[in-house]
Amino acid sequence: MTEKQEIIKQMLDLQHKFIELEQRGDFSTEEYYDPEGDTELARHKRSFEELSTKLVDLAHADKGSKR
């Protein structure tokens, strides 16, 4: 599996986890909008953002473009 495929797999796993958290009602509105918090949701969102950024950077590198 390529690095991009692995990142996409991780992102999909995180997305499924988020849907589970959301459907169970495991976080409040305040937690959702607090990216700096130490809740599971905040850590989850930061991880997803880091993976997204890495994936965009890899795509730019593949195409020889710049952000």
C-alpha positions in Angstrom: 0.0 0.0 0.0 1.4 3.4 -0.9 1.7 6.2 1.6 -1.2 8.1 0.0 -3.4 4.9 0.2 -2.4 4.4 3.9 -3.3 8.0 4.7 -6.7 7.7 3.0 -7.4 4.5 4.9 -6.5 6.2 8.2 -8.8 9.2 7.3 -11.7 6.8 6.4 -11.2 5.0 9.8 -11.2 8.4 11.6 -14.3 9.4 9.7 -16.1 6.2 10.7 -15.1 6.8 14.3 -16.4 10.4 14.2 -19.7 9.1 12.8 -19.9 6.7 15.7 -19.2 9.4 18.3 -21.7 11.7 16.7 -24.5 9.1 16.6 -23.9 8.1 20.2 -24.0 11.8 21.2 -20.6 11.5 22.9 -19.7 15.2 22.6 -21.3 18.5 23.2 -21.5 21.5 20.8 -18.8 23.2 22.9 -16.5 20.2 22.5 -17.1 20.2 18.7 -15.9 23.8 18.3 -13.0 23.5 20.7 -10.0 22.3 18.6 -7.5 22.9 21.3 -9.3 20.8 23.9 -8.1 17.5 25.2 -11.2 15.5 24.5 -11.3 12.5 22.2 -13.1 14.6 19.6 -10.5 17.3 19.7 -7.7 14.8 19.3 -9.6 13.1 16.5 -10.1 16.3 14.6 -6.5 17.3 14.9 -5.4 13.9 13.6 -7.7 14.2 10.7 -6.5 17.7 9.9 -2.8 16.5 10.0 -3.5 13.6 7.7 -5.4 15.8 5.3 -2.6 18.3 5.1 -0.1 15.5 4.5 -2.2 14.1 1.8 -2.5 17.5 0.0 1.3 17.9 0.3 1.9 14.5 -1.3 -0.6 15.3 -4.1 1.2 18.5 -4.8 4.6 16.8 -4.7 3.3 14.2 -7.2 2.1 16.8 -9.6 5.1 19.1 -9.1 2.8 22.0 -8.0 3.1 24.2 -5.0 0.6 25.1 -2.3 
